[in-house]
């Protein structure tokens, strides 16, 4: 009898686990990815204090509506330039980044927050994307 109960409980647990995993899979598929990044993290490598480095992040609109960037936020050491016009589905855009290490005292990772005019259809909240770059400060 104990063996039958153990098998029965195992079947119930496995069935529940499969249901949960299927639910997560369906949830992931249901959410449309609006932006696809070529890279989300760039390593600038060694940087001397006072040195200026430039890089860029390329993205593709993989959604069904135009992407519009409202604003970009980063630390004072970072200036950005980005497309002011909507990026249509299938098109690419470029966020150009200039890093000035003049005031830096240590290595770090810098977050760049991209606030879109587009909103999440479920919540109505603005969509926020994030990319990062890092550097190693050398003397």
N, CA, C and O atoms as CSV, one atom per row, in Angstrom:
chain,resi,resn,atom,element,x,y,z
A,1,UNK,N,N,0.819,-1.197,0.000
A,1,UNK,CA,C,0.000,0.000,0.000
A,1,UNK,C,C,0.861,1.259,0.000
A,1,UNK,O,O,0.558,2.226,-0.698
A,2,UNK,N,N,1.954,1.243,0.799
A,2,UNK,CA,C,2.836,2.402,0.847
A,2,UNK,C,C,3.458,2.672,-0.516
A,2,UNK,O,O,3.630,3.828,-0.905
A,3,UNK,N,N,3.793,1.618,-1.238
A,3,UNK,CA,C,4.409,1.754,-2.554
A,3,UNK,C,C,3.439,2.430,-3.527
A,3,UNK,O,O,3.847,3.274,-4.324
A,4,UNK,N,N,2.177,2.066,-3.465
A,4,UNK,CA,C,1.152,2.663,-4.325
A,4,UNK,C,C,0.990,4.147,-3.990
A,4,UNK,O,O,0.874,4.978,-4.890
A,5,UNK,N,N,0.982,4.479,-2.700
A,5,UNK,CA,C,0.859,5.882,-2.292
A,5,UNK,C,C,2.059,6.696,-2.782
A,5,UNK,O,O,1.896,7.817,-3.262
A,6,UNK,N,N,3.241,6.141,-2.661
A,6,UNK,CA,C,4.447,6.830,-3.108
A,6,UNK,C,C,4.400,7.077,-4.618
A,6,UNK,O,O,4.737,8.167,-5.078
A,7,UNK,N,N,3.994,6.096,-5.368
A,7,UNK,CA,C,3.885,6.253,-6.831
A,7,UNK,C,C,2.833,7.298,-7.162
A,7,UNK,O,O,3.048,8.146,-8.028
A,8,UNK,N,N,1.688,7.243,-6.475
A,8,UNK,CA,C,0.605,8.193,-6.713
A,8,UNK,C,C,1.067,9.627,-6.426
A,8,UNK,O,O,0.802,10.530,-7.220
A,9,UNK,N,N,1.743,9.841,-5.315
A,9,UNK,CA,C,2.240,11.179,-4.941
A,9,UNK,C,C,3.282,11.649,-5.962
A,9,UNK,O,O,3.286,12.818,-6.350
A,10,UNK,N,N,4.152,10.755,-6.391
A,10,UNK,CA,C,5.155,11.112,-7.399
A,10,UNK,C,C,4.491,11.551,-8.695
A,10,UNK,O,O,4.916,12.531,-9.307
A,11,UNK,N,N,3.455,10.838,-9.119
A,11,UNK,CA,C,2.743,11.205,-10.354
A,11,UNK,C,C,2.094,12.575,-10.213
A,11,UNK,O,O,2.157,13.389,-11.134
A,12,UNK,N,N,1.473,12.834,-9.070
A,12,UNK,CA,C,0.834,14.138,-8.843
A,12,UNK,C,C,1.879,15.252,-8.873
A,12,UNK,O,O,1.656,16.288,-9.500
A,13,UNK,N,N,2.990,15.057,-8.217
A,13,UNK,CA,C,4.047,16.083,-8.197
A,13,UNK,C,C,4.601,16.330,-9.595
A,13,UNK,O,O,4.799,17.481,-9.985
A,14,UNK,N,N,4.850,15.276,-10.346
A,14,UNK,CA,C,5.372,15.431,-11.714
A,14,UNK,C,C,4.363,16.132,-12.616
A,14,UNK,O,O,4.739,16.970,-13.436
A,15,UNK,N,N,3.084,15.795,-12.468
A,15,UNK,CA,C,2.040,16.448,-13.254
A,15,UNK,C,C,1.990,17.940,-12.930
A,15,UNK,O,O,1.875,18.775,-13.828
A,16,UNK,N,N,2.077,18.263,-11.650
A,16,UNK,CA,C,2.085,19.672,-11.249
A,16,UNK,C,C,3.294,20.405,-11.781
A,16,UNK,O,O,3.178,21.548,-12.225
A,17,UNK,N,N,4.450,19.773,-11.745
A,17,UNK,CA,C,5.677,20.391,-12.250
A,17,UNK,C,C,5.582,20.648,-13.746
A,17,UNK,O,O,5.972,21.716,-14.218
A,18,UNK,N,N,5.073,19.688,-14.489
A,18,UNK,CA,C,4.906,19.860,-15.944
A,18,UNK,C,C,3.943,21.002,-16.226
A,18,UNK,O,O,4.177,21.795,-17.137
A,19,UNK,N,N,2.859,21.099,-15.456
A,19,UNK,CA,C,1.889,22.181,-15.644
A,19,UNK,C,C,2.532,23.543,-15.398
A,19,UNK,O,O,2.326,24.483,-16.165
A,20,UNK,N,N,3.307,23.639,-14.330
A,20,UNK,CA,C,3.985,24.904,-14.015
A,20,UNK,C,C,4.952,25.278,-15.127
A,20,UNK,O,O,4.961,26.422,-15.582
A,21,UNK,N,N,5.764,24.329,-15.569
A,21,UNK,CA,C,6.732,24.614,-16.627
A,21,UNK,C,C,6.040,25.004,-17.923
A,21,UNK,O,O,6.504,25.911,-18.613
A,22,UNK,N,N,4.955,24.351,-18.267
A,22,UNK,CA,C,4.202,24.725,-19.469
A,22,UNK,C,C,3.627,26.125,-19.335
A,22,UNK,O,O,3.625,26.892,-20.298
A,23,UNK,N,N,3.147,26.459,-18.161
A,23,UNK,CA,C,2.605,27.800,-17.934
A,23,UNK,C,C,3.666,28.861,-18.098
A,23,UNK,O,O,3.400,29.913,-18.680
A,24,UNK,N,N,4.876,28.609,-17.594
A,24,UNK,CA,C,5.965,29.575,-17.751
A,24,UNK,C,C,6.356,29.700,-19.208
A,24,UNK,O,O,6.628,30.802,-19.684
A,25,UNK,N,N,6.389,28.606,-19.911
A,25,UNK,CA,C,6.749,28.633,-21.325
A,25,UNK,C,C,5.730,29.434,-22.117
A,25,UNK,O,O,6.101,30.255,-22.955
A,26,UNK,N,N,4.439,29.199,-21.856
A,26,UNK,CA,C,3.398,29.932,-22.569
A,26,UNK,C,C,3.438,31.411,-22.231
A,26,UNK,O,O,3.185,32.249,-23.096
A,27,UNK,N,N,3.750,31.743,-20.986
A,27,UNK,CA,C,3.847,33.136,-20.580
A,27,UNK,C,C,4.979,33.821,-21.313
A,27,UNK,O,O,4.820,34.956,-21.762
A,28,UNK,N,N,6.121,33.161,-21.445
A,28,UNK,CA,C,7.257,33.743,-22.151
A,28,UNK,C,C,6.926,33.974,-23.621
A,28,UNK,O,O,7.302,34.996,-24.195
A,29,UNK,N,N,6.226,33.025,-24.221
A,29,UNK,CA,C,5.874,33.157,-25.626
A,29,UNK,C,C,4.842,34.253,-25.830
A,29,UNK,O,O,4.821,34.894,-26.881
A,30,UNK,N,N,3.984,34.478,-24.836
A,30,UNK,CA,C,2.920,35.467,-24.977
A,30,UNK,C,C,3.482,36.887,-24.991
A,30,UNK,O,O,2.937,37.756,-25.672
A,31,UNK,N,N,4.556,37.136,-24.256
A,31,UNK,CA,C,5.159,38.466,-24.217
A,31,UNK,C,C,5.988,38.692,-25.471
A,31,UNK,O,O,6.954,37.971,-25.723
A,32,UNK,N,N,5.616,39.676,-26.242
A,32,UNK,CA,C,6.344,40.002,-27.460
A,32,UNK,C,C,7.587,40.807,-27.111
A,32,UNK,O,O,7.525,41.736,-26.306
A,33,UNK,N,N,8.705,40.452,-27.711
A,33,UNK,CA,C,9.938,41.196,-27.489
A,33,UNK,C,C,9.959,42.359,-28.460
A,33,UNK,O,O,9.976,42.162,-29.675
A,34,UNK,N,N,9.959,43.574,-27.924
A,34,UNK,CA,C,9.901,44.783,-28.732
A,34,UNK,C,C,11.279,45.187,-29.244
A,34,UNK,O,O,11.412,45.657,-30.375
A,35,UNK,N,N,12.305,45.006,-28.412
A,35,UNK,CA,C,13.658,45.429,-28.745
A,35,UNK,C,C,14.612,44.248,-28.604
A,35,UNK,O,O,14.589,43.538,-27.599
A,36,UNK,N,N,15.447,44.043,-29.617
A,36,UNK,CA,C,16.502,43.042,-29.542
A,36,UNK,C,C,17.831,43.768,-29.700
A,36,UNK,O,O,18.034,44.507,-30.664
A,37,UNK,N,N,18.732,43.554,-28.750
A,37,UNK,CA,C,20.033,44.230,-28.740
A,37,UNK,C,C,21.095,43.327,-29.333
A,37,UNK,O,O,21.098,42.119,-29.094
A,38,UNK,N,N,22.010,43.921,-30.116
A,38,UNK,CA,C,23.171,43.155,-30.588
A,38,UNK,C,C,24.001,42.722,-29.388
A,38,UNK,O,O,24.410,41.564,-29.303
A,39,UNK,N,N,24.252,43.640,-28.462
A,39,UNK,CA,C,24.889,43.356,-27.176
A,39,UNK,C,C,24.274,44.289,-26.134
A,39,UNK,O,O,23.901,45.419,-26.448
A,40,UNK,N,N,24.172,43.813,-24.903
A,40,UNK,CA,C,23.641,44.641,-23.826
A,40,UNK,C,C,24.730,45.049,-22.840
A,40,UNK,O,O,24.498,45.873,-21.955
A,41,UNK,N,N,25.931,44.464,-22.999
A,41,UNK,CA,C,27.060,44.794,-22.122
A,41,UNK,C,C,28.308,44.937,-22.983
A,41,UNK,O,O,28.645,44.048,-23.765
A,42,UNK,N,N,28.988,46.071,-22.828
A,42,UNK,CA,C,30.235,46.315,-23.560
A,42,UNK,C,C,31.349,46.525,-22.539
A,42,UNK,O,O,31.201,47.285,-21.582
A,43,UNK,N,N,32.453,45.844,-22.762
A,43,UNK,CA,C,33.623,45.985,-21.908
A,43,UNK,C,C,34.601,46.924,-22.613
A,43,UNK,O,O,35.167,46.575,-23.649
A,44,UNK,N,N,34.798,48.116,-22.048
A,44,UNK,CA,C,35.723,49.087,-22.634
A,44,UNK,C,C,37.171,48.731,-22.339
A,44,UNK,O,O,38.088,49.306,-22.925
A,45,UNK,N,N,37.378,47.774,-21.423
A,45,UNK,CA,C,38.738,47.364,-21.086
A,45,UNK,C,C,39.428,48.387,-20.207
A,45,UNK,O,O,38.767,49.145,-19.497
A,46,UNK,N,N,40.774,48.417,-20.248
A,46,UNK,CA,C,41.529,49.363,-19.421
A,46,UNK,C,C,41.341,50.805,-19.908
A,46,UNK,O,O,41.413,51.087,-21.104
A,47,UNK,N,N,41.099,51.703,-18.955
A,47,UNK,CA,C,40.894,53.122,-19.270
A,47,UNK,C,C,41.730,53.935,-18.285
A,47,UNK,O,O,41.660,53.722,-17.075
A,48,UNK,N,N,42.519,54.868,-18.814
A,48,UNK,CA,C,43.286,55.774,-17.950
A,48,UNK,C,C,42.375,56.904,-17.491
A,48,UNK,O,O,41.508,57.361,-18.236
A,49,UNK,N,N,42.580,57.345,-16.263
A,49,UNK,CA,C,41.789,58.469,-15.743
A,49,UNK,C,C,41.988,59.682,-16.654
A,49,UNK,O,O,43.115,60.044,-16.992
A,50,UNK,N,N,40.873,60.298,-17.042
A,50,UNK,CA,C,40.906,61.445,-17.947
A,50,UNK,C,C,40.705,61.064,-19.405
A,50,UNK,O,O,40.512,61.935,-20.253
A,51,UNK,N,N,40.748,59.776,-19.701
A,51,UNK,CA,C,40.571,59.298,-21.069
A,51,UNK,C,C,39.079,59.296,-21.436
A,51,UNK,O,O,38.212,59.062,-20.594
A,52,UNK,N,N,38.815,59.562,-22.710
A,52,UNK,CA,C,37.444,59.534,-23.229
A,52,UNK,C,C,37.333,58.348,-24.175
A,52,UNK,O,O,38.163,58.161,-25.065
A,53,UNK,N,N,36.287,57.548,-23.964
A,53,UNK,CA,C,36.033,56.372,-24.808
A,53,UNK,C,C,34.654,56.501,-25.436
A,53,UNK,O,O,33.716,56.992,-24.809
A,54,UNK,N,N,34.543,56.052,-26.684
A,54,UNK,CA,C,33.264,56.052,-27.382
A,54,UNK,C,C,32.883,54.624,-27.745
A,54,UNK,O,O,33.737,53.806,-28.089
A,55,UNK,N,N,31.597,54.341,-27.664
A,55,UNK,CA,C,31.067,53.042,-28.070
A,55,UNK,C,C,29.626,53.232,-28.512
A,55,UNK,O,O,29.116,54.352,-28.488
A,56,UNK,N,N,28.967,52.166,-28.911
A,56,UNK,CA,C,27.567,52.266,-29.298
A,56,UNK,C,C,26.851,50.941,-29.084
A,56,UNK,O,O,27.465,49.874,-29.060
A,57,UNK,N,N,25.549,51.037,-28.931
A,57,UNK,CA,C,24.674,49.885,-28.768
A,57,UNK,C,C,23.686,49.888,-29.925
A,57,UNK,O,O,22.950,50.855,-30.118
A,58,UNK,N,N,23.673,48.813,-30.688
A,58,UNK,CA,C,22.735,48.707,-31.809
A,58,UNK,C,C,21.565,47.830,-31.394
A,58,UNK,O,O,21.744,46.804,-30.738
A,59,UNK,N,N,20.367,48.246,-31.783
A,59,UNK,CA,C,19.172,47.468,-31.482
A,59,UNK,C,C,18.317,47.329,-32.737
A,59,UNK,O,O,18.438,48.097,-33.691
A,60,UNK,N,N,17.456,46.331,-32.699
A,60,UNK,CA,C,16.513,46.103,-33.787
A,60,UNK,C,C,15.107,46.103,-33.200
A,60,UNK,O,O,14.864,45.517,-32.146
A,61,UNK,N,N,14.194,46.761,-33.886
A,61,UNK,CA,C,12.795,46.727,-33.484
A,61,UNK,C,C,12.225,45.395,-33.956
A,61,UNK,O,O,11.984,45.214,-35.149
A,62,UNK,N,N,12.010,44.469,-33.037
A,62,UNK,CA,C,11.474,43.152,-33.370
A,62,UNK,C,C,9.987,43.051,-33.012
A,62,UNK,O,O,9.415,41.961,-33.003
A,63,UNK,N,N,9.382,44.178,-32.722
A,63,UNK,CA,C,7.961,44.203,-32.394
A,63,UNK,C,C,7.109,44.506,-33.614
A,63,UNK,O,O,7.576,44.457,-34.752
A,64,UNK,N,N,5.856,44.817,-33.351
A,64,UNK,CA,C,4.899,45.096,-34.422
A,64,UNK,C,C,4.512,46.569,-34.490
A,64,UNK,O,O,3.685,46.965,-35.312
A,65,UNK,N,N,5.118,47.381,-33.618
A,65,UNK,CA,C,4.836,48.820,-33.616
A,65,UNK,C,C,6.150,49.591,-33.579
A,65,UNK,O,O,7.195,49.045,-33.223
A,66,UNK,N,N,6.085,50.850,-33.946
A,66,UNK,CA,C,7.281,51.690,-33.936
A,66,UNK,C,C,7.771,51.881,-32.498
A,66,UNK,O,O,6.976,51.952,-31.561
A,67,UNK,N,N,9.089,51.961,-32.345
A,67,UNK,CA,C,9.710,52.241,-31.049
A,67,UNK,C,C,10.080,53.717,-31.021
A,67,UNK,O,O,10.664,54.242,-31.969
A,68,UNK,N,N,9.736,54.377,-29.926
A,68,UNK,CA,C,10.142,55.771,-29.753
A,68,UNK,C,C,10.832,55.906,-28.405
A,68,UNK,O,O,10.294,55.500,-27.375
A,69,UNK,N,N,12.023,56.479,-28.421
A,69,UNK,CA,C,12.766,56.702,-27.177
A,69,UNK,C,C,12.343,58.045,-26.594
A,69,UNK,O,O,12.423,59.082,-27.252
A,70,UNK,N,N,11.891,58.000,-25.343
A,70,UNK,CA,C,11.489,59.206,-24.622
A,70,UNK,C,C,12.714,59.935,-24.092
A,70,UNK,O,O,12.893,61.131,-24.324
A,71,UNK,N,N,13.562,59.189,-23.369
A,71,UNK,CA,C,14.795,59.756,-22.835
A,71,UNK,C,C,15.733,58.636,-22.425
A,71,UNK,O,O,15.331,57.481,-22.286
A,72,UNK,N,N,16.991,59.002,-22.237
A,72,UNK,CA,C,18.005,58.056,-21.781
A,72,UNK,C,C,18.665,58.651,-20.541
A,72,UNK,O,O,19.003,59.834,-20.503
A,73,UNK,N,N,18.840,57.807,-19.532
A,73,UNK,CA,C,19.438,58.237,-18.273
A,73,UNK,C,C,20.702,57.425,-18.003
A,73,UNK,O,O,20.704,56.200,-18.124
A,74,UNK,N,N,21.766,58.117,-17.638
A,74,UNK,CA,C,23.026,57.462,-17.272
A,74,UNK,C,C,23.754,58.397,-16.310
A,74,UNK,O,O,23.264,59.485,-16.008
A,75,UNK,N,N,24.914,57.977,-15.832
A,75,UNK,CA,C,25.658,58.819,-14.887
A,75,UNK,C,C,26.199,60.056,-15.605
A,75,UNK,O,O,26.186,60.132,-16.834
A,76,UNK,N,N,26.671,61.017,-14.822
A,76,UNK,CA,C,27.181,62.274,-15.382
A,76,UNK,C,C,28.392,62.066,-16.289
A,76,UNK,O,O,28.697,62.923,-17.119
A,77,UNK,N,N,29.074,60.953,-16.142
A,77,UNK,CA,C,30.264,60.661,-16.945
A,77,UNK,C,C,29.905,60.202,-18.364
A,77,UNK,O,O,30.788,60.019,-19.202
A,78,UNK,N,N,28.619,60.018,-18.626
A,78,UNK,CA,C,28.172,59.430,-19.881
A,78,UNK,C,C,27.254,60.380,-20.633
A,78,UNK,O,O,26.285,60.894,-20.075
A,79,UNK,N,N,27.565,60.609,-21.900
A,79,UNK,CA,C,26.642,61.332,-22.766
A,79,UNK,C,C,26.180,60.373,-23.854
A,79,UNK,O,O,26.925,59.496,-24.290
A,80,UNK,N,N,24.942,60.557,-24.280
A,80,UNK,CA,C,24.371,59.653,-25.273
A,80,UNK,C,C,23.717,60.431,-26.398
A,80,UNK,O,O,23.306,61.579,-26.232
A,81,UNK,N,N,23.633,59.783,-27.537
A,81,UNK,CA,C,22.846,60.283,-28.658
A,81,UNK,C,C,22.049,59.100,-29.170
A,81,UNK,O,O,22.551,57.977,-29.207
A,82,UNK,N,N,20.812,59.346,-29.564
A,82,UNK,CA,C,19.918,58.265,-29.952
A,82,UNK,C,C,18.947,58.744,-31.022
A,82,UNK,O,O,18.803,59.950,-31.224
A,83,UNK,N,N,18.281,57.826,-31.710
A,83,UNK,CA,C,17.333,58.219,-32.756
A,83,UNK,C,C,16.181,59.036,-32.164
A,83,UNK,O,O,15.546,58.621,-31.195
A,84,UNK,N,N,15.925,60.181,-32.752
A,84,UNK,CA,C,14.818,61.032,-32.292
A,84,UNK,C,C,13.511,60.668,-32.997
A,84,UNK,O,O,12.429,60.976,-32.499
A,85,UNK,N,N,13.611,60.022,-34.136
A,85,UNK,CA,C,12.427,59.603,-34.886
A,85,UNK,C,C,12.081,58.157,-34.522
A,85,UNK,O,O,12.946,57.411,-34.062
A,86,UNK,N,N,10.832,57.763,-34.725
A,86,UNK,CA,C,10.453,56.375,-34.420
A,86,UNK,C,C,11.262,55.378,-35.252
A,86,UNK,O,O,11.574,55.626,-36.417
A,87,UNK,N,N,11.591,54.251,-34.628
A,87,UNK,CA,C,12.270,53.151,-35.314
A,87,UNK,C,C,11.176,52.135,-35.653
A,87,UNK,O,O,10.556,51.552,-34.763
A,88,UNK,N,N,10.954,51.937,-36.930
A,88,UNK,CA,C,9.861,51.088,-37.402
A,88,UNK,C,C,10.194,49.604,-37.221
A,88,UNK,O,O,11.366,49.244,-37.108
A,89,UNK,N,N,9.165,48.737,-37.194
A,89,UNK,CA,C,9.412,47.297,-37.091
A,89,UNK,C,C,10.390,46.816,-38.156
A,89,UNK,O,O,10.255,47.144,-39.335
A,90,UNK,N,N,11.378,46.032,-37.722
A,90,UNK,CA,C,12.394,45.509,-38.628
A,90,UNK,C,C,13.587,46.421,-38.826
A,90,UNK,O,O,14.622,45.982,-39.327
A,91,UNK,N,N,13.463,47.687,-38.441
A,91,UNK,CA,C,14.580,48.628,-38.591
A,91,UNK,C,C,15.511,48.553,-37.389
A,91,UNK,O,O,15.149,48.048,-36.326
A,92,UNK,N,N,16.729,49.073,-37.589
A,92,UNK,CA,C,17.706,49.137,-36.506
A,92,UNK,C,C,17.910,50.574,-36.070
A,92,UNK,O,O,17.659,51.514,-36.823
A,93,UNK,N,N,18.367,50.724,-34.849
A,93,UNK,CA,C,18.711,52.023,-34.302
A,93,UNK,C,C,20.040,51.912,-33.576
A,93,UNK,O,O,20.506,50.814,-33.270
A,94,UNK,N,N,20.645,53.068,-33.303
A,94,UNK,CA,C,21.950,53.088,-32.673
A,94,UNK,C,C,21.953,54.100,-31.530
A,94,UNK,O,O,21.549,55.250,-31.701
A,95,UNK,N,N,22.408,53.658,-30.377
A,95,UNK,CA,C,22.611,54.569,-29.251
A,95,UNK,C,C,24.110,54.753,-29.107
A,95,UNK,O,O,24.843,53.819,-28.784
A,96,UNK,N,N,24.545,55.975,-29.355
A,96,UNK,CA,C,25.966,56.296,-29.272
A,96,UNK,C,C,26.285,56.784,-27.865
A,96,UNK,O,O,25.530,57.554,-27.271
A,97,UNK,N,N,27.424,56.318,-27.344
A,97,UNK,CA,C,27.798,56.593,-25.960
A,97,UNK,C,C,29.212,57.157,-25.920
A,97,UNK,O,O,30.121,56.638,-26.567
A,98,UNK,N,N,29.382,58.235,-25.146
A,98,UNK,CA,C,30.705,58.797,-24.891
A,98,UNK,C,C,30.920,58.772,-23.379
A,98,UNK,O,O,30.132,59.324,-22.610
A,99,UNK,N,N,32.016,58.114,-22.974
A,99,UNK,CA,C,32.364,57.991,-21.557
A,99,UNK,C,C,33.588,58.844,-21.274
A,99,UNK,O,O,34.617,58.709,-21.935
A,100,UNK,N,N,33.469,59.731,-20.277
A,100,UNK,CA,C,34.571,60.587,-19.842
A,100,UNK,C,C,34.994,60.137,-18.438
A,100,UNK,O,O,34.234,60.266,-17.479
A,101,UNK,N,N,36.208,59.611,-18.334
A,101,UNK,CA,C,36.678,59.036,-17.066
A,101,UNK,C,C,37.348,60.060,-16.143
A,101,UNK,O,O,37.922,59.682,-15.122
A,102,UNK,N,N,37.282,61.330,-16.483
A,102,UNK,CA,C,37.990,62.381,-15.736
A,102,UNK,C,C,37.739,62.323,-14.223
A,102,UNK,O,O,38.684,62.453,-13.445
A,103,UNK,N,N,36.510,62.135,-13.801
A,103,UNK,CA,C,36.170,62.195,-12.376
A,103,UNK,C,C,36.134,60.818,-11.710
A,103,UNK,O,O,35.759,60.708,-10.543
A,104,UNK,N,N,36.512,59.791,-12.424
A,104,UNK,CA,C,36.407,58.427,-11.885
A,104,UNK,C,C,37.605,58.075,-11.014
A,104,UNK,O,O,38.732,58.499,-11.269
A,105,UNK,N,N,37.327,57.279,-9.970
A,105,UNK,CA,C,38.372,56.879,-9.048
A,105,UNK,C,C,38.540,55.371,-8.961
A,105,UNK,O,O,39.478,54.882,-8.333
A,106,UNK,N,N,37.626,54.629,-9.595
A,106,UNK,CA,C,37.711,53.171,-9.557
A,106,UNK,C,C,36.971,52.567,-10.749
A,106,UNK,O,O,36.178,53.235,-11.413
A,107,UNK,N,N,37.245,51.306,-10.998
A,107,UNK,CA,C,36.566,50.564,-12.056
A,107,UNK,C,C,35.101,50.390,-11.672
A,107,UNK,O,O,34.769,50.278,-10.492
A,108,UNK,N,N,34.227,50.369,-12.677
A,108,UNK,CA,C,32.820,50.143,-12.375
A,108,UNK,C,C,32.040,49.750,-13.626
A,108,UNK,O,O,32.553,49.774,-14.745
A,109,UNK,N,N,30.796,49.391,-13.394
A,109,UNK,CA,C,29.850,49.108,-14.468
A,109,UNK,C,C,28.824,50.227,-14.475
A,109,UNK,O,O,28.265,50.569,-13.433
A,110,UNK,N,N,28.576,50.795,-15.640
A,110,UNK,CA,C,27.652,51.917,-15.789
A,110,UNK,C,C,26.366,51.423,-16.438
A,110,UNK,O,O,26.404,50.771,-17.481
A,111,UNK,N,N,25.228,51.732,-15.822
A,111,UNK,CA,C,23.917,51.409,-16.387
A,111,UNK,C,C,23.437,52.560,-17.252
A,111,UNK,O,O,23.604,53.728,-16.901
A,112,UNK,N,N,22.844,52.220,-18.377
A,112,UNK,CA,C,22.193,53.198,-19.237
A,112,UNK,C,C,20.740,52.760,-19.355
A,112,UNK,O,O,20.448,51.702,-19.912
A,113,UNK,N,N,19.828,53.579,-18.827
A,113,UNK,CA,C,18.403,53.267,-18.854
A,113,UNK,C,C,17.753,53.977,-20.029
A,113,UNK,O,O,17.907,55.187,-20.196
A,114,UNK,N,N,17.026,53.222,-20.839
A,114,UNK,CA,C,16.365,53.750,-22.030
A,114,UNK,C,C,14.863,53.697,-21.779
A,114,UNK,O,O,14.280,52.615,-21.708
A,115,UNK,N,N,14.238,54.861,-21.646
A,115,UNK,CA,C,12.804,54.956,-21.400
A,115,UNK,C,C,12.096,55.148,-22.743
A,115,UNK,O,O,12.336,56.127,-23.450
A,116,UNK,N,N,11.229,54.208,-23.079
A,116,UNK,CA,C,10.500,54.289,-24.339
A,116,UNK,C,C,9.164,54.993,-24.136
A,116,UNK,O,O,8.601,54.982,-23.041
A,117,UNK,N,N,8.669,55.601,-25.199
A,117,UNK,CA,C,7.316,56.152,-25.174
A,117,UNK,C,C,6.297,55.018,-25.236
A,117,UNK,O,O,5.143,55.189,-24.841
A,118,UNK,N,N,6.726,53.871,-25.729
A,118,UNK,CA,C,5.865,52.706,-25.811
A,118,UNK,C,C,5.511,52.230,-24.405
A,118,UNK,O,O,6.300,52.382,-23.472
A,119,UNK,N,N,4.330,51.658,-24.264
A,119,UNK,CA,C,3.899,51.173,-22.960
A,119,UNK,C,C,3.595,49.684,-23.013
A,119,UNK,O,O,3.288,49.131,-24.069
A,120,UNK,N,N,3.686,49.051,-21.853
A,120,UNK,CA,C,3.353,47.640,-21.705
A,120,UNK,C,C,1.839,47.514,-21.871
A,120,UNK,O,O,1.093,48.160,-21.136
A,121,UNK,N,N,1.366,46.702,-22.816
A,121,UNK,CA,C,-0.073,46.601,-23.041
A,121,UNK,C,C,-0.846,46.049,-21.839
A,121,UNK,O,O,-2.033,46.336,-21.690
A,122,UNK,N,N,-0.192,45.266,-20.987
A,122,UNK,CA,C,-0.873,44.690,-19.822
A,122,UNK,C,C,-1.013,45.683,-18.681
A,122,UNK,O,O,-2.043,45.719,-18.007
A,123,UNK,N,N,0.023,46.494,-18.460
A,123,UNK,CA,C,0.028,47.374,-17.286
A,123,UNK,C,C,-0.117,48.862,-17.629
A,123,UNK,O,O,-0.498,49.666,-16.779
A,124,UNK,N,N,0.190,49.220,-18.879
A,124,UNK,CA,C,0.173,50.632,-19.259
A,124,UNK,C,C,1.420,51.380,-18.824
A,124,UNK,O,O,1.541,52.580,-19.072
A,125,UNK,N,N,2.350,50.688,-18.178
A,125,UNK,CA,C,3.587,51.307,-17.698
A,125,UNK,C,C,4.555,51.501,-18.865
A,125,UNK,O,O,4.564,50.703,-19.802
A,126,UNK,N,N,5.360,52.548,-18.814
A,126,UNK,CA,C,6.367,52.743,-19.860
A,126,UNK,C,C,7.334,51.565,-19.904
A,126,UNK,O,O,7.627,50.957,-18.874
A,127,UNK,N,N,7.820,51.249,-21.079
A,127,UNK,CA,C,8.799,50.181,-21.231
A,127,UNK,C,C,10.185,50.781,-21.020
A,127,UNK,O,O,10.523,51.812,-21.602
A,128,UNK,N,N,10.978,50.127,-20.185
A,128,UNK,CA,C,12.335,50.587,-19.890
A,128,UNK,C,C,13.306,49.477,-20.258
A,128,UNK,O,O,13.165,48.339,-19.811
A,129,UNK,N,N,14.283,49.814,-21.069
A,129,UNK,CA,C,15.347,48.894,-21.444
A,129,UNK,C,C,16.617,49.334,-20.730
A,129,UNK,O,O,16.747,50.501,-20.362
A,130,UNK,N,N,17.556,48.410,-20.531
A,130,UNK,CA,C,18.819,48.781,-19.903
A,130,UNK,C,C,19.977,48.103,-20.629
A,130,UNK,O,O,19.932,46.910,-20.929
A,131,UNK,N,N,21.008,48.888,-20.901
A,131,UNK,CA,C,22.267,48.360,-21.409
A,131,UNK,C,C,23.351,48.833,-20.449
A,131,UNK,O,O,23.122,49.728,-19.636
A,132,UNK,N,N,24.534,48.227,-20.548
A,132,UNK,CA,C,25.613,48.572,-19.622
A,132,UNK,C,C,26.954,48.565,-20.333
A,132,UNK,O,O,27.141,47.893,-21.347
A,133,UNK,N,N,27.889,49.335,-19.770
A,133,UNK,CA,C,29.276,49.191,-20.162
A,133,UNK,C,C,30.115,49.189,-18.894
A,133,UNK,O,O,29.713,49.713,-17.856
A,134,UNK,N,N,31.271,48.595,-19.004
A,134,UNK,CA,C,32.173,48.548,-17.846
A,134,UNK,C,C,33.572,48.904,-18.309
A,134,UNK,O,O,33.888,48.861,-19.498
A,135,UNK,N,N,34.392,49.254,-17.349
A,135,UNK,CA,C,35.778,49.621,-17.643
A,135,UNK,C,C,36.641,49.278,-16.439
A,135,UNK,O,O,36.159,49.122,-15.317
A,136,UNK,N,N,37.934,49.166,-16.717
A,136,UNK,CA,C,38.913,48.950,-15.657
A,136,UNK,C,C,39.773,50.202,-15.594
A,136,UNK,O,O,40.527,50.480,-16.527
A,137,UNK,N,N,39.672,50.959,-14.512
A,137,UNK,CA,C,40.444,52.177,-14.363
A,137,UNK,C,C,41.887,51.836,-14.019
A,137,UNK,O,O,42.159,51.114,-13.059
A,138,UNK,N,N,42.804,52.367,-14.816
A,138,UNK,CA,C,44.226,52.134,-14.562
A,138,UNK,C,C,44.900,53.480,-14.351
A,138,UNK,O,O,44.411,54.508,-14.819
A,139,UNK,N,N,46.009,53.469,-13.654
A,139,UNK,CA,C,46.725,54.722,-13.355
A,139,UNK,C,C,47.761,55.050,-14.398
A,139,UNK,O,O,48.445,56.068,-14.289
